[in-house]
Amino acid sequence: MPGSKTDLRVIRTKEAIRDALIELIDEKGFEAITVKDITTRAKINRGTFYAHYQDKFDLMTKCEEEIMLEMSRIVKQNFPSVIDSLEMDSPTVPPFPLTVSLFEYLNKNSDIMKAVLGPKGDLSFQTRLKEFMWETLYGNNPNSMVKEENFLVPAQYLASYMGTAKIGVIQQWLNSGRKESPQEMARILTTITVNGPLFAAGLKK
């Protein structure tokens, strides 16, 4: 079918553009990249690039939107299991299936995640990711895991701590070569999140 051939061509073109972006971020940083750099690396002409994206910022935004959309889907699908895990009467909480699924996604898409979350990527994305994590898991919405009226500290400080800590763990894992499995990383992050850093450090029983 002619339509499916066209669709496949578009998919391959977008993949080539995305791969070029990832490589170039690693080499020279997002700020220094030009559209010409991307088209040269992707082996396409400028017209093909502009048929899909307005500029490099539009390309980056669309890549980040895809990440957020997929992470949102994973959260919605796995959210009930988090509540069930927290309600278990046990001193040790098993890794949340949600956290396992997120780390599996990060592992599968480690190239783009390392690029956008790295020091040469888009720093504004980290802020948006923190806001997304807070609103999805802890924010003041009807489906959130905890309610703001129950907080023991002001919400903005708790949001900043939780978001920065989780993204820091993810960045460390990506930058150190992903030696631990997604399951092991989920266990690590669940232990720190549920029991706190002092417990994880062996200072608090």
N, C-alpha and C positions, 0 to 999 in steps of 0.2 A: 504494500500500500504506500502511495506517495507520501501521505500524511505522516505515517509512522517513521519513514526514512528522514523526513524533515525534523520530526521531534527528536530522533536519535542524534541527528547532526547538531541540533541546538544544545542537547544535554552534553554532548562531547565538547562542544565549543565552550560552554560555561565551566565545565570541569577543567579544561585547559587554562582558562582565564584564572580560575580559583587556584589551581596548582602553581601558576606563575606568580600570583600574589603572595602565596605562602612562602615560596622560595625567595622572593625579593625582600619580603619583610625580614626574613632570617639574615639575608646578605647585607641589606643597607638600611632597614627600618622603613616603616610606613611613610613617614613624613618626606623622605627623600625620593620615594618612588614616583615615577611619572607614568602616564597612560602609554607613552611610547615604550617605556621599559616593559610594561605588561604585555603589549601587543607583540613586541619583538620576542620575548620569552615564550609566549603562547603560540608563536608562529601564525598570527592572524593579522589582518589589516585593521586600521583604525575604524573604518566603517562598520566592521563586524562587531568590534567592541561597543561602539556607540549605539548599535542596534539593540543592545541589552542593558547598558548602563550609561548614566549621564556623565560620570567621572569616577575617579578612584574612590571618592568618599561614598558615592552611591553603591559601588561594588562592595565596599567594606560593610556598609549598613545592611545590605541584602544578605551577605554572608552571616552577619551577626543575628539578623532577624530569623534566619533559618535555624540557627543554634537555639535561640530562645523559644521558638515554636516547638521544636522537638523536645527540649527539656520540659516545657510546660505540659506536653502530652504525656511524658514519662511520669511527671509528678501527679497529674490527675488520675492516671491509671493505677498508680501504686500507693496513693495517699492513705486509703483506709487501713493498709497494713501497718503504717506508722502508728496510728492510734491503737491498734490491737497490741503492738509490741510494747508500747508504753504502759498499757493496762495490765501487763503480765506481772504477777507477784514473784519477782525474781531479782536478786542483787545484780545480776549481769544481764544486760539487754542484748539479744542477738542483733547482728547487723540488719539495719532496716532494708527490706527488699528494694525500697525506693532508692536508697543510697547505693546499693549494689547496681541497680539499673542505670543510675546516673554515671557511675564510674565506668560501667561497660560502654556507655555512649561516649564518654570522654576518651576512653582507650581506643575505640574504633575511629574516632575523629581527632586523634591526638595532634595531627599535623596542624590543622586549622586552629584548634584550641590553644596549642603552644604559641602559635603566631599571634593570635588576638590578645592572649593574656600575658604575653611576654613583654619585656621592657621596650622592645622595638615595635610593639603593636599599637592598639588603640586604647589609651588609658581610660577614655570615657566609657568604654565597654565594661570595664570592671565596676564602675559606678552603677551602670544600668543592671548588671548581673547581680550586684548586691541588693538593689531595690527589688528585682524580680524574686530573689530568694526570700527576702523578708516578706514581701506581700503574699507570696505563695504559701509559705510555711508558717509564718508567725504574725503576719499583718492583721490589721483590724478589719477582717472580712468574715462573712458568716461561716466559711469552710475552713478557716485557719486552725492550726493545731492548738494554739493557746490564745487566750483572749487578753487584750490590753489591760482590762480592768484588774486582772490578776497579777500584773507585773510587780516585782519588788523594786525595780529601778526604772528610771525614765526610759520610754520606748526607744528614743533616738540613740541612746548609748548602747542599749542591748542590740539594736539593729546593726549598729556600726561594728560592734564586737563580733557578733555572729557572722556577719557577711565577710568581714576582713579575715577572720580566722579560717573560715571554710575555703575561701578563694586562695588563701596562703597555703593551705594543705594541698589543694589541687595543683597550684603552681609548682610547689616543691616536688610533687610526684612527677609531673610532666617534665620538669627541667632535669630531674635526676635519672631519667631514662625509664620510668615506669617499671621498676624492678619488682614491686609488689603487684599481685593480681588485683583486679577490681574488687573481688570478694574480701581480700585482706585489707584493702584501703577502706572499704565500707566498714569493716570491723574497727579499724583504727579511728575513723571519724565518728562512728557511733559511740565508741567508748569515751572519746573526748567530749562530745556534745552532750551525752546523757549524764555522765558522771563528773565531768569537769576536768580541767587541766591538772589540778592538784592531785586528783585521784589517779590520772593517767601517769603522773610523775612518781607515783608510789608514796606520796606524802600524806595522803588522806585515805583512810580505810572505809 
